[in-house]
């Protein structure tokens, strides 16, 4: 986790989310920084994390 090399915007703060995609490893999020730099971050799935909006029902 590094701050933006261009403007020092903290990685923990998302300025703008461009798009979000599900891949086999997790969730890929394209974000744009306040300075215009587009960043790609991959958030791996967590085993116990519930998926919001899941259509599958146990019943
Ligand atoms: Zn920046």
PDB file of the backbone (N, CA, C, O) and the ligand in Angstrom, with CONECT records:
HET     ZN  A 101       1
ATOM      1  N   UNK A   1       0.841  -1.193   0.000  1.00  0.00           N
ATOM      2  CA  UNK A   1       0.000   0.000   0.000  1.00  0.00           C
ATOM      3  C   UNK A   1       0.883   1.251   0.000  1.00  0.00           C
ATOM      4  O   UNK A   1       1.458   1.613   1.026  1.00  0.00           O
ATOM      5  N   UNK A   2       0.981   1.895  -1.142  1.00  0.00           N
ATOM      6  CA  UNK A   2       1.764   3.122  -1.240  1.00  0.00           C
ATOM      7  C   UNK A   2       0.853   4.273  -1.624  1.00  0.00           C
ATOM      8  O   UNK A   2      -0.167   4.092  -2.289  1.00  0.00           O
ATOM      9  N   UNK A   3       1.241   5.442  -1.195  1.00  0.00           N
ATOM     10  CA  UNK A   3       0.486   6.612  -1.628  1.00  0.00           C
ATOM     11  C   UNK A   3       0.747   6.865  -3.097  1.00  0.00           C
ATOM     12  O   UNK A   3       1.722   6.363  -3.656  1.00  0.00           O
ATOM     13  N   UNK A   4      -0.113   7.635  -3.721  1.00  0.00           N
ATOM     14  CA  UNK A   4       0.050   7.935  -5.135  1.00  0.00           C
ATOM     15  C   UNK A   4       1.375   8.654  -5.370  1.00  0.00           C
ATOM     16  O   UNK A   4       1.676   9.646  -4.706  1.00  0.00           O
ATOM     17  N   UNK A   5       2.168   8.149  -6.320  1.00  0.00           N
ATOM     18  CA  UNK A   5       3.458   8.780  -6.606  1.00  0.00           C
ATOM     19  C   UNK A   5       3.298  10.163  -7.221  1.00  0.00           C
ATOM     20  O   UNK A   5       4.220  10.978  -7.186  1.00  0.00           O
ATOM     21  N   UNK A   6       2.139  10.418  -7.776  1.00  0.00           N
ATOM     22  CA  UNK A   6       1.936  11.690  -8.458  1.00  0.00           C
ATOM     23  C   UNK A   6       1.565  12.827  -7.520  1.00  0.00           C
ATOM     24  O   UNK A   6       2.109  13.928  -7.608  1.00  0.00           O
ATOM     25  N   UNK A   7       0.616  12.538  -6.608  1.00  0.00           N
ATOM     26  CA  UNK A   7       0.108  13.619  -5.772  1.00  0.00           C
ATOM     27  C   UNK A   7       0.117  13.256  -4.297  1.00  0.00           C
ATOM     28  O   UNK A   7      -0.207  14.085  -3.447  1.00  0.00           O
ATOM     29  N   UNK A   8       0.490  12.005  -3.988  1.00  0.00           N
ATOM     30  CA  UNK A   8       0.558  11.615  -2.587  1.00  0.00           C
ATOM     31  C   UNK A   8      -0.787  11.260  -1.985  1.00  0.00           C
ATOM     32  O   UNK A   8      -0.928  11.176  -0.765  1.00  0.00           O
ATOM     33  N   UNK A   9      -1.768  11.053  -2.837  1.00  0.00           N
ATOM     34  CA  UNK A   9      -3.093  10.665  -2.334  1.00  0.00           C
ATOM     35  C   UNK A   9      -2.985   9.296  -1.667  1.00  0.00           C
ATOM     36  O   UNK A   9      -2.435   8.367  -2.259  1.00  0.00           O
ATOM     37  N   UNK A  10      -3.491   9.161  -0.468  1.00  0.00           N
ATOM     38  CA  UNK A  10      -3.381   7.871   0.240  1.00  0.00           C
ATOM     39  C   UNK A  10      -4.137   6.757  -0.466  1.00  0.00           C
ATOM     40  O   UNK A  10      -5.259   6.952  -0.933  1.00  0.00           O
ATOM     41  N   UNK A  11      -3.510   5.587  -0.539  1.00  0.00           N
ATOM     42  CA  UNK A  11      -4.122   4.438  -1.207  1.00  0.00           C
ATOM     43  C   UNK A  11      -5.402   4.016  -0.517  1.00  0.00           C
ATOM     44  O   UNK A  11      -6.307   3.481  -1.158  1.00  0.00           O
ATOM     45  N   UNK A  12      -5.489   4.250   0.784  1.00  0.00           N
ATOM     46  CA  UNK A  12      -6.677   3.839   1.525  1.00  0.00           C
ATOM     47  C   UNK A  12      -7.908   4.657   1.177  1.00  0.00           C
ATOM     48  O   UNK A  12      -9.037   4.242   1.439  1.00  0.00           O
ATOM     49  N   UNK A  13      -7.683   5.816   0.588  1.00  0.00           N
ATOM     50  CA  UNK A  13      -8.810   6.667   0.224  1.00  0.00           C
ATOM     51  C   UNK A  13      -9.039   6.566  -1.276  1.00  0.00           C
ATOM     52  O   UNK A  13      -8.163   6.910  -2.071  1.00  0.00           O
ATOM     53  N   UNK A  14     -10.223   6.092  -1.659  1.00  0.00           N
ATOM     54  CA  UNK A  14     -10.541   5.994  -3.086  1.00  0.00           C
ATOM     55  C   UNK A  14     -11.167   7.296  -3.549  1.00  0.00           C
ATOM     56  O   UNK A  14     -12.212   7.711  -3.048  1.00  0.00           O
ATOM     57  N   UNK A  15     -10.526   7.926  -4.497  1.00  0.00           N
ATOM     58  CA  UNK A  15     -11.049   9.198  -5.011  1.00  0.00           C
ATOM     59  C   UNK A  15     -12.260   8.955  -5.903  1.00  0.00           C
ATOM     60  O   UNK A  15     -13.317   9.558  -5.717  1.00  0.00           O
ATOM     61  N   UNK A  16     -12.086   8.061  -6.876  1.00  0.00           N
ATOM     62  CA  UNK A  16     -13.193   7.748  -7.766  1.00  0.00           C
ATOM     63  C   UNK A  16     -13.060   6.324  -8.271  1.00  0.00           C
ATOM     64  O   UNK A  16     -11.987   5.911  -8.710  1.00  0.00           O
ATOM     65  N   UNK A  17     -14.144   5.578  -8.211  1.00  0.00           N
ATOM     66  CA  UNK A  17     -14.142   4.210  -8.732  1.00  0.00           C
ATOM     67  C   UNK A  17     -14.621   4.240 -10.175  1.00  0.00           C
ATOM     68  O   UNK A  17     -15.731   4.686 -10.463  1.00  0.00           O
ATOM     69  N   UNK A  18     -13.775   3.762 -11.078  1.00  0.00           N
ATOM     70  CA  UNK A  18     -14.128   3.764 -12.493  1.00  0.00           C
ATOM     71  C   UNK A  18     -14.978   2.546 -12.832  1.00  0.00           C
ATOM     72  O   UNK A  18     -16.052   2.662 -13.421  1.00  0.00           O
ATOM     73  N   UNK A  19     -14.474   1.377 -12.446  1.00  0.00           N
ATOM     74  CA  UNK A  19     -15.225   0.161 -12.720  1.00  0.00           C
ATOM     75  C   UNK A  19     -14.743  -0.944 -11.808  1.00  0.00           C
ATOM     76  O   UNK A  19     -13.680  -0.856 -11.194  1.00  0.00           O
ATOM     77  N   UNK A  20     -15.550  -1.987 -11.733  1.00  0.00           N
ATOM     78  CA  UNK A  20     -15.238  -3.092 -10.833  1.00  0.00           C
ATOM     79  C   UNK A  20     -15.579  -4.380 -11.545  1.00  0.00           C
ATOM     80  O   UNK A  20     -16.654  -4.518 -12.129  1.00  0.00           O
ATOM     81  N   UNK A  21     -14.656  -5.323 -11.491  1.00  0.00           N
ATOM     82  CA  UNK A  21     -14.862  -6.590 -12.194  1.00  0.00           C
ATOM     83  C   UNK A  21     -14.592  -7.759 -11.264  1.00  0.00           C
ATOM     84  O   UNK A  21     -13.708  -7.708 -10.410  1.00  0.00           O
ATOM     85  N   UNK A  22     -15.370  -8.806 -11.448  1.00  0.00           N
ATOM     86  CA  UNK A  22     -15.121 -10.038 -10.710  1.00  0.00           C
ATOM     87  C   UNK A  22     -14.231 -10.947 -11.536  1.00  0.00           C
ATOM     88  O   UNK A  22     -14.505 -11.207 -12.707  1.00  0.00           O
ATOM     89  N   UNK A  23     -13.164 -11.426 -10.916  1.00  0.00           N
ATOM     90  CA  UNK A  23     -12.320 -12.419 -11.567  1.00  0.00           C
ATOM     91  C   UNK A  23     -12.225 -13.623 -10.641  1.00  0.00           C
ATOM     92  O   UNK A  23     -12.786 -13.624  -9.545  1.00  0.00           O
ATOM     93  N   UNK A  24     -11.519 -14.632 -11.087  1.00  0.00           N
ATOM     94  CA  UNK A  24     -11.448 -15.861 -10.300  1.00  0.00           C
ATOM     95  C   UNK A  24     -10.717 -15.637  -8.981  1.00  0.00           C
ATOM     96  O   UNK A  24     -10.979 -16.324  -7.993  1.00  0.00           O
ATOM     97  N   UNK A  25      -9.794 -14.668  -8.970  1.00  0.00           N
ATOM     98  CA  UNK A  25      -9.019 -14.446  -7.747  1.00  0.00           C
ATOM     99  C   UNK A  25      -9.721 -13.528  -6.765  1.00  0.00           C
ATOM    100  O   UNK A  25      -9.444 -13.563  -5.566  1.00  0.00           O
ATOM    101  N   UNK A  26     -10.628 -12.709  -7.270  1.00  0.00           N
ATOM    102  CA  UNK A  26     -11.275 -11.765  -6.371  1.00  0.00           C
ATOM    103  C   UNK A  26     -11.939 -10.645  -7.151  1.00  0.00           C
ATOM    104  O   UNK A  26     -12.532 -10.862  -8.208  1.00  0.00           O
ATOM    105  N   UNK A  27     -11.825  -9.455  -6.611  1.00  0.00           N
ATOM    106  CA  UNK A  27     -12.465  -8.307  -7.235  1.00  0.00           C
ATOM    107  C   UNK A  27     -11.394  -7.329  -7.711  1.00  0.00           C
ATOM    108  O   UNK A  27     -10.549  -6.890  -6.931  1.00  0.00           O
ATOM    109  N   UNK A  28     -11.441  -6.996  -8.984  1.00  0.00           N
ATOM    110  CA  UNK A  28     -10.529  -6.013  -9.537  1.00  0.00           C
ATOM    111  C   UNK A  28     -11.247  -4.671  -9.597  1.00  0.00           C
ATOM    112  O   UNK A  28     -12.321  -4.560 -10.189  1.00  0.00           O
ATOM    113  N   UNK A  29     -10.660  -3.672  -8.995  1.00  0.00           N
ATOM    114  CA  UNK A  29     -11.280  -2.356  -8.988  1.00  0.00           C
ATOM    115  C   UNK A  29     -10.357  -1.356  -9.677  1.00  0.00           C
ATOM    116  O   UNK A  29      -9.187  -1.213  -9.322  1.00  0.00           O
ATOM    117  N   UNK A  30     -10.911  -0.674 -10.664  1.00  0.00           N
ATOM    118  CA  UNK A  30     -10.171   0.393 -11.325  1.00  0.00           C
ATOM    119  C   UNK A  30     -10.564   1.707 -10.668  1.00  0.00           C
ATOM    120  O   UNK A  30     -11.737   2.081 -10.629  1.00  0.00           O
ATOM    121  N   UNK A  31      -9.557   2.393 -10.155  1.00  0.00           N
ATOM    122  CA  UNK A  31      -9.837   3.663  -9.489  1.00  0.00           C
ATOM    123  C   UNK A  31      -9.029   4.768 -10.137  1.00  0.00           C
ATOM    124  O   UNK A  31      -7.957   4.531 -10.694  1.00  0.00           O
ATOM    125  N   UNK A  32      -9.551   5.964 -10.058  1.00  0.00           N
ATOM    126  CA  UNK A  32      -8.821   7.111 -10.565  1.00  0.00           C
ATOM    127  C   UNK A  32      -8.504   8.039  -9.411  1.00  0.00           C
ATOM    128  O   UNK A  32      -9.356   8.359  -8.583  1.00  0.00           O
ATOM    129  N   UNK A  33      -7.250   8.461  -9.385  1.00  0.00           N
ATOM    130  CA  UNK A  33      -6.797   9.328  -8.313  1.00  0.00           C
ATOM    131  C   UNK A  33      -7.229  10.767  -8.595  1.00  0.00           C
ATOM    132  O   UNK A  33      -7.704  11.091  -9.683  1.00  0.00           O
ATOM    133  N   UNK A  34      -7.052  11.611  -7.592  1.00  0.00           N
ATOM    134  CA  UNK A  34      -7.413  13.014  -7.751  1.00  0.00           C
ATOM    135  C   UNK A  34      -6.560  13.687  -8.825  1.00  0.00           C
ATOM    136  O   UNK A  34      -6.974  14.685  -9.416  1.00  0.00           O
ATOM    137  N   UNK A  35      -5.368  13.141  -9.077  1.00  0.00           N
ATOM    138  CA  UNK A  35      -4.466  13.729 -10.068  1.00  0.00           C
ATOM    139  C   UNK A  35      -4.688  13.121 -11.445  1.00  0.00           C
ATOM    140  O   UNK A  35      -4.042  13.529 -12.410  1.00  0.00           O
ATOM    141  N   UNK A  36      -5.589  12.156 -11.549  1.00  0.00           N
ATOM    142  CA  UNK A  36      -5.922  11.588 -12.848  1.00  0.00           C
ATOM    143  C   UNK A  36      -5.270  10.250 -13.125  1.00  0.00           C
ATOM    144  O   UNK A  36      -5.530   9.644 -14.165  1.00  0.00           O
ATOM    145  N   UNK A  37      -4.430   9.774 -12.220  1.00  0.00           N
ATOM    146  CA  UNK A  37      -3.765   8.494 -12.422  1.00  0.00           C
ATOM    147  C   UNK A  37      -4.754   7.361 -12.178  1.00  0.00           C
ATOM    148  O   UNK A  37      -5.434   7.322 -11.153  1.00  0.00           O
ATOM    149  N   UNK A  38      -4.822   6.444 -13.136  1.00  0.00           N
ATOM    150  CA  UNK A  38      -5.698   5.285 -12.994  1.00  0.00           C
ATOM    151  C   UNK A  38      -4.923   4.161 -12.326  1.00  0.00           C
ATOM    152  O   UNK A  38      -3.814   3.816 -12.733  1.00  0.00           O
ATOM    153  N   UNK A  39      -5.531   3.604 -11.296  1.00  0.00           N
ATOM    154  CA  UNK A  39      -4.877   2.528 -10.576  1.00  0.00           C
ATOM    155  C   UNK A  39      -5.755   1.284 -10.613  1.00  0.00           C
ATOM    156  O   UNK A  39      -6.983   1.368 -10.631  1.00  0.00           O
ATOM    157  N   UNK A  40      -5.101   0.136 -10.623  1.00  0.00           N
ATOM    158  CA  UNK A  40      -5.815  -1.130 -10.594  1.00  0.00           C
ATOM    159  C   UNK A  40      -5.474  -1.838  -9.298  1.00  0.00           C
ATOM    160  O   UNK A  40      -4.304  -2.063  -8.990  1.00  0.00           O
ATOM    161  N   UNK A  41      -6.484  -2.180  -8.556  1.00  0.00           N
ATOM    162  CA  UNK A  41      -6.239  -2.888  -7.309  1.00  0.00           C
ATOM    163  C   UNK A  41      -7.055  -4.164  -7.280  1.00  0.00           C
ATOM    164  O   UNK A  41      -8.213  -4.189  -7.694  1.00  0.00           O
ATOM    165  N   UNK A  42      -6.437  -5.218  -6.786  1.00  0.00           N
ATOM    166  CA  UNK A  42      -7.098  -6.519  -6.720  1.00  0.00           C
ATOM    167  C   UNK A  42      -7.353  -6.861  -5.264  1.00  0.00           C
ATOM    168  O   UNK A  42      -6.438  -6.891  -4.441  1.00  0.00           O
ATOM    169  N   UNK A  43      -8.614  -7.117  -4.968  1.00  0.00           N
ATOM    170  CA  UNK A  43      -8.970  -7.520  -3.614  1.00  0.00           C
ATOM    171  C   UNK A  43      -9.347  -8.988  -3.628  1.00  0.00           C
ATOM    172  O   UNK A  43     -10.413  -9.349  -4.126  1.00  0.00           O
ATOM    173  N   UNK A  44      -8.484  -9.842  -3.085  1.00  0.00           N
ATOM    174  CA  UNK A  44      -8.767 -11.281  -3.099  1.00  0.00           C
ATOM    175  C   UNK A  44      -9.998 -11.617  -2.279  1.00  0.00           C
ATOM    176  O   UNK A  44     -10.322 -10.941  -1.303  1.00  0.00           O
ATOM    177  N   UNK A  45     -10.673 -12.670  -2.693  1.00  0.00           N
ATOM    178  CA  UNK A  45     -11.831 -13.130  -1.943  1.00  0.00           C
ATOM    179  C   UNK A  45     -11.400 -13.613  -0.563  1.00  0.00           C
ATOM    180  O   UNK A  45     -10.346 -14.228  -0.401  1.00  0.00           O
ATOM    181  N   UNK A  46     -12.225 -13.324   0.408  1.00  0.00           N
ATOM    182  CA  UNK A  46     -11.984 -13.862   1.740  1.00  0.00           C
ATOM    183  C   UNK A  46     -12.949 -15.025   1.956  1.00  0.00           C
ATOM    184  O   UNK A  46     -14.129 -14.934   1.616  1.00  0.00           O
ATOM    185  N   UNK A  47     -12.440 -16.115   2.522  1.00  0.00           N
ATOM    186  CA  UNK A  47     -13.228 -17.351   2.641  1.00  0.00           C
ATOM    187  C   UNK A  47     -14.568 -17.136   3.336  1.00  0.00           C
ATOM    188  O   UNK A  47     -15.582 -17.689   2.909  1.00  0.00           O
ATOM    189  N   UNK A  48     -14.583 -16.342   4.395  1.00  0.00           N
ATOM    190  CA  UNK A  48     -15.802 -16.207   5.196  1.00  0.00           C
ATOM    191  C   UNK A  48     -16.613 -14.974   4.814  1.00  0.00           C
ATOM    192  O   UNK A  48     -17.678 -14.727   5.379  1.00  0.00           O
ATOM    193  N   UNK A  49     -16.112 -14.211   3.865  1.00  0.00           N
ATOM    194  CA  UNK A  49     -16.796 -12.970   3.538  1.00  0.00           C
ATOM    195  C   UNK A  49     -18.051 -13.252   2.724  1.00  0.00           C
ATOM    196  O   UNK A  49     -17.979 -13.912   1.688  1.00  0.00           O
ATOM    197  N   UNK A  50     -19.176 -12.770   3.170  1.00  0.00           N
ATOM    198  CA  UNK A  50     -20.411 -12.936   2.400  1.00  0.00           C
ATOM    199  C   UNK A  50     -20.398 -12.028   1.178  1.00  0.00           C
ATOM    200  O   UNK A  50     -19.905 -10.901   1.227  1.00  0.00           O
ATOM    201  N   UNK A  51     -20.947 -12.540   0.087  1.00  0.00           N
ATOM    202  CA  UNK A  51     -20.997 -11.757  -1.135  1.00  0.00           C
ATOM    203  C   UNK A  51     -22.305 -10.974  -1.171  1.00  0.00           C
ATOM    204  O   UNK A  51     -23.394 -11.548  -1.166  1.00  0.00           O
ATOM    205  N   UNK A  52     -22.174  -9.680  -1.206  1.00  0.00           N
ATOM    206  CA  UNK A  52     -23.375  -8.853  -1.219  1.00  0.00           C
ATOM    207  C   UNK A  52     -24.102  -8.999  -2.548  1.00  0.00           C
ATOM    208  O   UNK A  52     -23.480  -8.999  -3.610  1.00  0.00           O
ATOM    209  N   UNK A  53     -25.398  -9.122  -2.480  1.00  0.00           N
ATOM    210  CA  UNK A  53     -26.171  -9.237  -3.701  1.00  0.00           C
ATOM    211  C   UNK A  53     -26.147 -10.628  -4.291  1.00  0.00           C
ATOM    212  O   UNK A  53     -26.508 -10.815  -5.453  1.00  0.00           O
ATOM    213  N   UNK A  54     -25.730 -11.599  -3.515  1.00  0.00           N
ATOM    214  CA  UNK A  54     -25.688 -12.966  -4.024  1.00  0.00           C
ATOM    215  C   UNK A  54     -27.092 -13.478  -4.270  1.00  0.00           C
ATOM    216  O   UNK A  54     -27.992 -13.282  -3.453  1.00  0.00           O
ATOM    217  N   UNK A  55     -27.268 -14.133  -5.397  1.00  0.00           N
ATOM    218  CA  UNK A  55     -28.595 -14.632  -5.756  1.00  0.00           C
ATOM    219  C   UNK A  55     -28.806 -16.057  -5.233  1.00  0.00           C
ATOM    220  O   UNK A  55     -29.937 -16.533  -5.134  1.00  0.00           O
ATOM    221  N   UNK A  56     -27.714 -16.720  -4.904  1.00  0.00           N
ATOM    222  CA  UNK A  56     -27.822 -18.095  -4.442  1.00  0.00           C
ATOM    223  C   UNK A  56     -28.399 -18.135  -3.033  1.00  0.00           C
ATOM    224  O   UNK A  56     -27.972 -17.389  -2.151  1.00  0.00           O
ATOM    225  N   UNK A  57     -29.351 -18.995  -2.841  1.00  0.00           N
ATOM    226  CA  UNK A  57     -29.973 -19.125  -1.529  1.00  0.00           C
ATOM    227  C   UNK A  57     -29.826 -20.569  -1.038  1.00  0.00           C
ATOM    228  O   UNK A  57     -29.979 -21.513  -1.813  1.00  0.00           O
ATOM    229  N   UNK A  58     -29.532 -20.728   0.235  1.00  0.00           N
ATOM    230  CA  UNK A  58     -29.392 -22.108   0.758  1.00  0.00           C
ATOM    231  C   UNK A  58     -30.696 -22.876   0.717  1.00  0.00           C
ATOM    232  O   UNK A  58     -30.687 -24.107   0.719  1.00  0.00           O
ATOM    233  N   UNK A  59     -31.812 -22.176   0.680  1.00  0.00           N
ATOM    234  CA  UNK A  59     -33.096 -22.869   0.633  1.00  0.00           C
ATOM    235  C   UNK A  59     -33.691 -22.864  -0.758  1.00  0.00           C
ATOM    236  O   UNK A  59     -34.775 -23.409  -0.968  1.00  0.00           O
TER     237      UNK A  59
HETATM  238 ZN    ZN A 101      -2.573  11.000  -7.463  1.00  0.00          ZN
END
